[in-house]
Amino acid sequence: MIMAVLYNLVMSKATKTEHSGAKNGGGYWGPRAEAKKHSKKRRRRNDKLLSQLKKVRNQP
């Protein structure tokens, strides 16, 4: 009984693939604040273009 509990405990730890570190995409090597600034600008630009495209498609 104790061996089964220990085995399950060890195996549950051994198969864990996630980590507790930061999960921020990992593609940018500069400071986080700079990365966020660029990301926000790109997102806003994309949202603006998408909004304009939707307006054009909805016109009769």
N, CA, C and O atoms as CSV, one atom per row, in Angstrom:
chain,resi,resn,atom,element,x,y,z
A,1,MET,N,N,0.821,-1.190,0.000
A,1,MET,CA,C,0.000,0.000,0.000
A,1,MET,C,C,0.868,1.258,0.000
A,1,MET,O,O,0.635,2.184,-0.777
A,2,ILE,N,N,1.858,1.280,0.869
A,2,ILE,CA,C,2.752,2.447,0.953
A,2,ILE,C,C,3.555,2.583,-0.324
A,2,ILE,O,O,3.791,3.695,-0.796
A,3,MET,N,N,3.978,1.456,-0.887
A,3,MET,CA,C,4.746,1.496,-2.133
A,3,MET,C,C,3.901,2.076,-3.273
A,3,MET,O,O,4.418,2.821,-4.105
A,4,ALA,N,N,2.620,1.745,-3.317
A,4,ALA,CA,C,1.745,2.256,-4.372
A,4,ALA,C,C,1.578,3.770,-4.239
A,4,ALA,O,O,1.570,4.484,-5.242
A,5,VAL,N,N,1.446,4.255,-3.019
A,5,VAL,CA,C,1.308,5.691,-2.779
A,5,VAL,C,C,2.598,6.403,-3.183
A,5,VAL,O,O,2.551,7.437,-3.850
A,6,LEU,N,N,3.734,5.866,-2.789
A,6,LEU,CA,C,5.024,6.464,-3.147
A,6,LEU,C,C,5.227,6.440,-4.658
A,6,LEU,O,O,5.713,7.414,-5.233
A,7,TYR,N,N,4.861,5.342,-5.301
A,7,TYR,CA,C,5.008,5.229,-6.749
A,7,TYR,C,C,4.165,6.296,-7.453
A,7,TYR,O,O,4.647,6.969,-8.365
A,8,ASN,N,N,2.906,6.448,-7.029
A,8,ASN,CA,C,2.032,7.447,-7.631
A,8,ASN,C,C,2.571,8.854,-7.405
A,8,ASN,O,O,2.492,9.694,-8.302
A,9,LEU,N,N,3.108,9.121,-6.240
A,9,LEU,CA,C,3.663,10.432,-5.926
A,9,LEU,C,C,4.875,10.727,-6.810
A,9,LEU,O,O,4.990,11.824,-7.356
A,10,VAL,N,N,5.757,9.778,-6.950
A,10,VAL,CA,C,6.955,9.952,-7.771
A,10,VAL,C,C,6.586,10.096,-9.240
A,10,VAL,O,O,7.130,10.960,-9.929
A,11,MET,N,N,5.685,9.280,-9.725
A,11,MET,CA,C,5.312,9.332,-11.138
A,11,MET,C,C,4.553,10.616,-11.485
A,11,MET,O,O,4.688,11.133,-12.595
A,12,SER,N,N,3.767,11.127,-10.556
A,12,SER,CA,C,3.050,12.361,-10.847
A,12,SER,C,C,4.024,13.528,-10.968
A,12,SER,O,O,3.798,14.448,-11.754
A,13,LYS,N,N,5.087,13.493,-10.207
A,13,LYS,CA,C,6.109,14.534,-10.299
A,13,LYS,C,C,6.978,14.343,-11.535
A,13,LYS,O,O,7.430,15.323,-12.127
A,14,ALA,N,N,7.214,13.117,-11.926
A,14,ALA,CA,C,8.109,12.828,-13.041
A,14,ALA,C,C,7.481,13.190,-14.381
A,14,ALA,O,O,8.191,13.555,-15.318
A,15,THR,N,N,6.175,13.095,-14.480
A,15,THR,CA,C,5.528,13.338,-15.766
A,15,THR,C,C,5.073,14.789,-15.942
A,15,THR,O,O,4.533,15.146,-16.989
A,16,LYS,N,N,5.282,15.606,-14.948
A,16,LYS,CA,C,4.852,16.993,-15.044
A,16,LYS,C,C,5.751,17.724,-16.049
A,16,LYS,O,O,6.973,17.726,-15.906
A,17,THR,N,N,5.143,18.339,-17.055
A,17,THR,CA,C,5.932,18.985,-18.101
A,17,THR,C,C,5.924,20.507,-17.994
A,17,THR,O,O,6.749,21.169,-18.625
A,18,GLU,N,N,5.016,21.070,-17.214
A,18,GLU,CA,C,4.959,22.524,-17.105
A,18,GLU,C,C,5.983,23.012,-16.096
A,18,GLU,O,O,6.483,22.245,-15.272
A,19,HIS,N,N,6.286,24.305,-16.175
A,19,HIS,CA,C,7.200,24.906,-15.219
A,19,HIS,C,C,6.528,26.115,-14.601
A,19,HIS,O,O,5.500,26.578,-15.097
A,20,SER,N,N,7.084,26.617,-13.549
A,20,SER,CA,C,6.458,27.725,-12.839
A,20,SER,C,C,7.047,29.074,-13.238
A,20,SER,O,O,6.726,30.089,-12.620
A,21,GLY,N,N,7.884,29.105,-14.238
A,21,GLY,CA,C,8.493,30.360,-14.667
A,21,GLY,C,C,7.543,31.226,-15.472
A,21,GLY,O,O,6.400,30.846,-15.727
A,22,ALA,N,N,8.026,32.387,-15.867
A,22,ALA,CA,C,7.214,33.323,-16.636
A,22,ALA,C,C,6.858,32.727,-17.995
A,22,ALA,O,O,7.684,32.081,-18.641
A,23,LYS,N,N,5.618,32.954,-18.416
A,23,LYS,CA,C,5.144,32.448,-19.707
A,23,LYS,C,C,4.707,33.647,-20.533
A,23,LYS,O,O,3.511,33.880,-20.708
A,24,ASN,N,N,5.649,34.394,-21.030
A,24,ASN,CA,C,5.354,35.632,-21.742
A,24,ASN,C,C,5.644,35.545,-23.229
A,24,ASN,O,O,5.867,36.575,-23.865
A,25,GLY,N,N,5.649,34.390,-23.787
A,25,GLY,CA,C,5.888,34.244,-25.213
A,25,GLY,C,C,7.329,33.885,-25.532
A,25,GLY,O,O,7.578,33.085,-26.434
A,26,GLY,N,N,8.271,34.453,-24.820
A,26,GLY,CA,C,9.668,34.092,-24.949
A,26,GLY,C,C,10.358,34.535,-26.223
A,26,GLY,O,O,11.494,34.122,-26.454
A,27,GLY,N,N,9.738,35.353,-27.065
A,27,GLY,CA,C,10.359,35.721,-28.324
A,27,GLY,C,C,11.129,37.029,-28.293
A,27,GLY,O,O,11.810,37.364,-29.263
A,28,TYR,N,N,11.036,37.769,-27.212
A,28,TYR,CA,C,11.660,39.092,-27.163
A,28,TYR,C,C,12.774,39.099,-26.128
A,28,TYR,O,O,12.577,38.651,-24.998
A,29,TRP,N,N,13.941,39.606,-26.507
A,29,TRP,CA,C,15.098,39.544,-25.620
A,29,TRP,C,C,15.344,40.837,-24.859
A,29,TRP,O,O,16.185,40.869,-23.960
A,30,GLY,N,N,14.631,41.897,-25.198
A,30,GLY,CA,C,14.826,43.181,-24.534
A,30,GLY,C,C,14.051,43.270,-23.229
A,30,GLY,O,O,13.487,42.280,-22.764
A,31,PRO,N,N,14.026,44.458,-22.644
A,31,PRO,CA,C,13.270,44.648,-21.404
A,31,PRO,C,C,11.772,44.420,-21.618
A,31,PRO,O,O,11.238,44.679,-22.696
A,32,ARG,N,N,11.118,43.939,-20.588
A,32,ARG,CA,C,9.695,43.604,-20.686
A,32,ARG,C,C,8.854,44.833,-21.048
A,32,ARG,O,O,7.952,44.735,-21.880
A,33,ALA,N,N,9.131,45.970,-20.444
A,33,ALA,CA,C,8.352,47.182,-20.707
A,33,ALA,C,C,8.436,47.572,-22.183
A,33,ALA,O,O,7.443,47.993,-22.777
A,34,GLU,N,N,9.603,47.434,-22.760
A,34,GLU,CA,C,9.780,47.756,-24.178
A,34,GLU,C,C,9.010,46.769,-25.053
A,34,GLU,O,O,8.384,47.157,-26.040
A,35,ALA,N,N,9.062,45.516,-24.688
A,35,ALA,CA,C,8.340,44.493,-25.448
A,35,ALA,C,C,6.843,44.750,-25.392
A,35,ALA,O,O,6.151,44.623,-26.403
A,36,LYS,N,N,6.339,45.110,-24.217
A,36,LYS,CA,C,4.912,45.377,-24.074
A,36,LYS,C,C,4.499,46.591,-24.887
A,36,LYS,O,O,3.414,46.608,-25.469
A,37,LYS,N,N,5.352,47.605,-24.934
A,37,LYS,CA,C,5.052,48.807,-25.701
A,37,LYS,C,C,4.874,48.476,-27.178
A,37,LYS,O,O,3.912,48.908,-27.813
A,38,HIS,N,N,5.809,47.711,-27.709
A,38,HIS,CA,C,5.735,47.323,-29.122
A,38,HIS,C,C,4.533,46.411,-29.386
A,38,HIS,O,O,3.865,46.532,-30.413
A,39,SER,N,N,4.273,45.515,-28.463
A,39,SER,CA,C,3.158,44.592,-28.620
A,39,SER,C,C,1.827,45.346,-28.633
A,39,SER,O,O,0.944,45.042,-29.435
A,40,LYS,N,N,1.689,46.322,-27.746
A,40,LYS,CA,C,0.450,47.100,-27.686
A,40,LYS,C,C,0.246,47.889,-28.969
A,40,LYS,O,O,-0.867,47.955,-29.491
A,41,LYS,N,N,1.306,48.481,-29.475
A,41,LYS,CA,C,1.195,49.246,-30.723
A,41,LYS,C,C,0.770,48.338,-31.874
A,41,LYS,O,O,-0.103,48.698,-32.664
A,42,ARG,N,N,1.381,47.175,-31.965
A,42,ARG,CA,C,1.061,46.240,-33.038
A,42,ARG,C,C,-0.389,45.766,-32.907
A,42,ARG,O,O,-1.099,45.675,-33.909
A,43,ARG,N,N,-0.831,45.465,-31.694
A,43,ARG,CA,C,-2.207,45.016,-31.478
A,43,ARG,C,C,-3.203,46.108,-31.850
A,43,ARG,O,O,-4.207,45.830,-32.507
A,44,ARG,N,N,-2.938,47.338,-31.442
A,44,ARG,CA,C,-3.845,48.440,-31.776
A,44,ARG,C,C,-3.916,48.674,-33.284
A,44,ARG,O,O,-4.992,48.912,-33.832
A,45,ARG,N,N,-2.768,48.603,-33.946
A,45,ARG,CA,C,-2.732,48.783,-35.394
A,45,ARG,C,C,-3.540,47.683,-36.095
A,45,ARG,O,O,-4.304,47.963,-37.019
A,46,ASN,N,N,-3.370,46.453,-35.658
A,46,ASN,CA,C,-4.103,45.334,-36.247
A,46,ASN,C,C,-5.606,45.459,-35.996
A,46,ASN,O,O,-6.413,45.189,-36.885
A,47,ASP,N,N,-5.977,45.871,-34.777
A,47,ASP,CA,C,-7.394,46.047,-34.465
A,47,ASP,C,C,-8.012,47.154,-35.308
A,47,ASP,O,O,-9.153,47.037,-35.754
A,48,LYS,N,N,-7.266,48.217,-35.524
A,48,LYS,CA,C,-7.751,49.336,-36.332
A,48,LYS,C,C,-7.994,48.882,-37.778
A,48,LYS,O,O,-9.030,49.190,-38.366
A,49,LEU,N,N,-7.040,48.158,-38.335
A,49,LEU,CA,C,-7.185,47.661,-39.709
A,49,LEU,C,C,-8.355,46.685,-39.828
A,49,LEU,O,O,-9.099,46.713,-40.808
A,50,LEU,N,N,-8.509,45.836,-38.839
A,50,LEU,CA,C,-9.608,44.876,-38.851
A,50,LEU,C,C,-10.951,45.599,-38.781
A,50,LEU,O,O,-11.899,45.222,-39.471
A,51,SER,N,N,-11.030,46.623,-37.959
A,51,SER,CA,C,-12.256,47.403,-37.836
A,51,SER,C,C,-12.596,48.092,-39.153
A,51,SER,O,O,-13.755,48.110,-39.567
A,52,GLN,N,N,-11.588,48.657,-39.808
A,52,GLN,CA,C,-11.811,49.321,-41.091
A,52,GLN,C,C,-12.263,48.320,-42.151
A,52,GLN,O,O,-13.134,48.623,-42.966
A,53,LEU,N,N,-11.673,47.138,-42.135
A,53,LEU,CA,C,-12.046,46.104,-43.093
A,53,LEU,C,C,-13.494,45.664,-42.886
A,53,LEU,O,O,-14.217,45.435,-43.856
A,54,LYS,N,N,-13.915,45.545,-41.643
A,54,LYS,CA,C,-15.299,45.154,-41.357
A,54,LYS,C,C,-16.268,46.219,-41.841
A,54,LYS,O,O,-17.340,45.899,-42.354
A,55,LYS,N,N,-15.896,47.493,-41.681
A,55,LYS,CA,C,-16.758,48.579,-42.142
A,55,LYS,C,C,-16.916,48.532,-43.651
A,55,LYS,O,O,-18.020,48.713,-44.165
A,56,VAL,N,N,-15.823,48.292,-44.369
A,56,VAL,CA,C,-15.846,48.233,-45.832
A,56,VAL,C,C,-16.709,47.064,-46.301
A,56,VAL,O,O,-17.465,47.205,-47.262
A,57,ARG,N,N,-16.607,45.932,-45.648
A,57,ARG,CA,C,-17.380,44.754,-46.046
A,57,ARG,C,C,-18.862,44.918,-45.784
A,57,ARG,O,O,-19.678,44.317,-46.483
A,58,ASN,N,N,-19.235,45.721,-44.787
A,58,ASN,CA,C,-20.635,45.885,-44.429
A,58,ASN,C,C,-21.331,46.975,-45.229
A,58,ASN,O,O,-22.542,47.152,-45.096
A,59,GLN,N,N,-20.605,47.698,-46.045
A,59,GLN,CA,C,-21.235,48.737,-46.867
A,59,GLN,C,C,-21.990,48.102,-48.033
A,59,GLN,O,O,-21.521,47.128,-48.622
A,60,PRO,N,N,-23.170,48.657,-48.368
A,60,PRO,CA,C,-23.966,48.068,-49.473
A,60,PRO,C,C,-23.362,48.338,-50.821
A,60,PRO,O,O,-23.909,47.913,-51.839
